[in-house]
Amino acid sequence: MRTIFDRLGVPADQRTYALSFYPHRKCAFEVSGDCRDTDELAWAEETLRVSRSRVELEARLTIAEWGTQPDEPAIARTVEGFGALMRQLHVEGGMYWKWADAAAGNPVWAWNPDALIKVRGPGYRYHAVQREIADLYGFHVTEIQNGSFEDGTANWTVTGAAQPLPLDEPAPWRGANFLRLTGKLVGTPVRVSASTTYTTSARLRRGPAALTIRYIACAGQKPKPTPQMQVFRYSATSSGFEAFPVTYTTPKNACWIQVEINSLTGVDVDDVR
């Protein structure tokens, strides 16, 4: 594609390169036994960095479709890490796929169901990857300061107890720390646009807990229409950190929001964004 663009004289900032990408271990399809294996995220990073180096920095690099390796045991973690990698390398994401042939009954196609977004059957139950996709594709506010608590509780007001601890999960893209909270955590105000739908997320563990979005109006006015805040309840569904994305629409005269997280029994918090 670059050769074609070069021959046509297309400016770099008007070029789009599209990829199909399915993260997998380096040796997932190697049968010779001579391959030195690398996990799926490290191999995806190396592959994407090479792809990015082959196109101009000004060009748009987009992944038209992507998905997860069928036997990967930690689908949600792979999606989280791959999303962080796309943001880091300025790669746009497209449609998420999980290939399966449920009717065939062939064990080759009986892939990890956690790669699915919706649980098969009646109702609206979702796998953990659904929350990762909602977080990755949501329209987030401008950067929340110290959202991974690398500077302790700087830019946050604590009521109760909040202890920064070393991150005990293999997710280096979040930083090195998380916060163990019993009480309430209030962030500094973040600028927003009025009447706009945003997604704000946090990585939570243990709980239960509540994530509150508090609206602050322009020029000292009261937010209209009410409510002046929205509360989202979190209950743990696994023993590890889980994405907890919430979606809300700001009032018509809102200029700022504040993010609050509280738990009476204790909750671990990381990667608020």
HUVEN-V292225 format. One record per pair of residues at least 6 apart in sequence whose ideal C-beta (glycine too) atoms are under 6 Angstrom apart, sorted by the first residue. I is the first residue (numbers start at 1). GAP is how many residues later the second one is. D is the distance in Angstrom with one decimal. If there is no record, write none. Layout:
# HUVEN-V292225
i=I gap=GAP d=D
i=I gap=GAP d=D
This chain:
# HUVEN-V292225
i=1 gap=16 d=5.6
i=5 gap=10 d=5.0
i=12 gap=44 d=3.8
i=12 gap=46 d=4.2
i=12 gap=47 d=5.4
i=13 gap=45 d=4.1
i=15 gap=44 d=4.1
i=16 gap=44 d=4.4
i=17 gap=38 d=5.1
i=17 gap=44 d=5.1
i=18 gap=44 d=5.5
i=18 gap=46 d=4.6
i=19 gap=44 d=4.9
i=20 gap=45 d=5.1
i=21 gap=42 d=4.8
i=21 gap=45 d=4.6
i=22 gap=45 d=5.0
i=23 gap=17 d=4.4
i=23 gap=21 d=4.2
i=23 gap=55 d=5.9
i=23 gap=59 d=5.5
i=24 gap=16 d=5.3
i=24 gap=45 d=4.0
i=25 gap=12 d=5.8
i=25 gap=14 d=6.0
i=25 gap=15 d=5.3
i=26 gap=11 d=5.5
i=26 gap=12 d=4.1
i=26 gap=17 d=4.4
i=27 gap=8 d=3.7
i=27 gap=10 d=4.2
i=40 gap=29 d=5.9
i=40 gap=38 d=5.9
i=41 gap=40 d=4.5
i=45 gap=40 d=5.5
i=48 gap=41 d=5.6
i=52 gap=37 d=5.3
i=55 gap=6 d=5.8
i=61 gap=30 d=5.0
i=62 gap=30 d=4.0
i=63 gap=30 d=5.4
i=63 gap=31 d=5.4
i=64 gap=30 d=4.3
i=65 gap=29 d=5.5
i=65 gap=30 d=4.9
i=65 gap=32 d=5.5
i=67 gap=30 d=4.0
i=67 gap=31 d=5.7
i=68 gap=7 d=5.1
i=68 gap=10 d=5.4
i=68 gap=47 d=5.0
i=70 gap=41 d=3.5
i=72 gap=6 d=5.5
i=75 gap=39 d=4.5
i=75 gap=40 d=4.7
i=75 gap=54 d=5.3
i=76 gap=52 d=4.0
i=76 gap=53 d=5.2
i=76 gap=56 d=5.2
i=79 gap=50 d=5.4
i=79 gap=53 d=4.2
i=80 gap=52 d=5.3
i=81 gap=92 d=6.0
i=83 gap=53 d=4.1
i=84 gap=89 d=3.8
i=86 gap=7 d=5.5
i=96 gap=37 d=5.8
i=98 gap=17 d=4.1
i=98 gap=18 d=5.3
i=100 gap=9 d=5.7
i=100 gap=11 d=5.5
i=101 gap=8 d=4.2
i=114 gap=13 d=5.1
i=116 gap=11 d=5.5
i=117 gap=13 d=4.6
i=118 gap=8 d=5.6
i=119 gap=6 d=4.1
i=131 gap=112 d=4.1
i=131 gap=114 d=5.8
i=132 gap=111 d=5.3
i=134 gap=111 d=4.5
i=135 gap=66 d=4.4
i=135 gap=108 d=4.9
i=135 gap=110 d=4.2
i=138 gap=61 d=2.5
i=138 gap=107 d=5.8
i=139 gap=59 d=5.7
i=139 gap=60 d=6.0
i=140 gap=59 d=5.8
i=140 gap=133 d=5.9
i=141 gap=49 d=5.0
i=141 gap=51 d=5.7
i=141 gap=57 d=5.4
i=144 gap=46 d=6.0
i=144 gap=128 d=5.4
i=144 gap=129 d=5.5
i=145 gap=10 d=4.0
i=145 gap=43 d=6.0
i=146 gap=8 d=5.2
i=146 gap=9 d=4.5
i=147 gap=125 d=4.0
i=147 gap=126 d=5.0
i=148 gap=26 d=5.3
i=148 gap=27 d=3.7
i=148 gap=122 d=6.0
i=148 gap=123 d=5.3
i=149 gap=15 d=5.3
i=149 gap=28 d=4.9
i=149 gap=30 d=4.6
i=150 gap=25 d=4.8
i=150 gap=27 d=5.7
i=152 gap=12 d=4.9
i=153 gap=9 d=5.4
i=155 gap=33 d=5.0
i=156 gap=29 d=5.4
i=156 gap=31 d=5.6
i=157 gap=29 d=4.4
i=158 gap=27 d=5.9
i=159 gap=24 d=5.0
i=159 gap=25 d=4.3
i=160 gap=22 d=5.3
i=160 gap=23 d=1.6
i=161 gap=21 d=4.8
i=161 gap=22 d=5.8
i=162 gap=17 d=5.5
i=162 gap=19 d=4.9
i=163 gap=17 d=4.6
i=164 gap=13 d=5.0
i=164 gap=15 d=5.7
i=165 gap=13 d=6.0
i=165 gap=15 d=5.6
i=167 gap=9 d=5.7
i=167 gap=10 d=5.9
i=167 gap=11 d=5.3
i=169 gap=72 d=5.9
i=174 gap=96 d=5.6
i=174 gap=97 d=4.6
i=178 gap=90 d=5.5
i=178 gap=92 d=3.9
i=179 gap=90 d=4.7
i=180 gap=88 d=5.5
i=181 gap=86 d=5.5
i=181 gap=88 d=5.5
i=182 gap=84 d=4.5
i=184 gap=78 d=4.0
i=185 gap=76 d=4.6
i=186 gap=74 d=5.0
i=187 gap=71 d=5.9
i=187 gap=72 d=4.4
i=189 gap=27 d=5.8
i=189 gap=67 d=4.1
i=189 gap=69 d=5.4
i=190 gap=67 d=5.5
i=191 gap=65 d=5.9
i=192 gap=58 d=5.2
i=192 gap=65 d=5.3
i=194 gap=56 d=5.6
i=194 gap=58 d=5.2
i=194 gap=59 d=5.9
i=194 gap=60 d=5.1
i=195 gap=57 d=4.9
i=196 gap=54 d=5.4
i=197 gap=52 d=4.7
i=199 gap=46 d=5.3
i=199 gap=48 d=5.1
i=200 gap=46 d=5.8
i=201 gap=42 d=5.9
i=201 gap=44 d=3.9
i=202 gap=42 d=5.3
i=202 gap=67 d=5.9
i=202 gap=70 d=4.5
i=203 gap=38 d=4.3
i=203 gap=67 d=4.1
i=203 gap=68 d=4.4
i=204 gap=30 d=5.3
i=204 gap=38 d=6.0
i=204 gap=40 d=4.9
i=204 gap=63 d=5.7
i=205 gap=36 d=4.7
i=205 gap=63 d=3.9
i=206 gap=60 d=5.9
i=206 gap=61 d=5.3
i=206 gap=62 d=5.6
i=207 gap=27 d=5.2
i=207 gap=29 d=5.0
i=207 gap=56 d=5.9
i=207 gap=60 d=4.7
i=208 gap=27 d=4.9
i=209 gap=25 d=4.7
i=209 gap=54 d=3.9
i=209 gap=58 d=4.0
i=210 gap=21 d=5.4
i=210 gap=23 d=5.6
i=210 gap=52 d=5.5
i=211 gap=21 d=4.8
i=211 gap=35 d=5.9
i=211 gap=50 d=5.4
i=212 gap=17 d=5.6
i=212 gap=19 d=4.9
i=212 gap=48 d=4.0
i=213 gap=17 d=5.0
i=213 gap=35 d=5.3
i=213 gap=44 d=5.5
i=214 gap=15 d=4.3
i=214 gap=44 d=4.5
i=215 gap=8 d=4.2
i=215 gap=13 d=5.5
i=215 gap=36 d=5.4
i=215 gap=39 d=4.7
i=215 gap=42 d=5.9
i=216 gap=40 d=3.9
i=217 gap=6 d=4.6
i=217 gap=36 d=4.9
i=217 gap=37 d=5.9
i=218 gap=35 d=5.5
i=218 gap=37 d=4.0
i=221 gap=32 d=5.5
i=223 gap=28 d=4.0
i=223 gap=31 d=5.4
i=224 gap=27 d=5.5
i=224 gap=28 d=5.8
i=224 gap=29 d=5.5
i=230 gap=18 d=5.3
i=232 gap=14 d=4.3
i=234 gap=10 d=5.2
i=261 gap=8 d=5.7
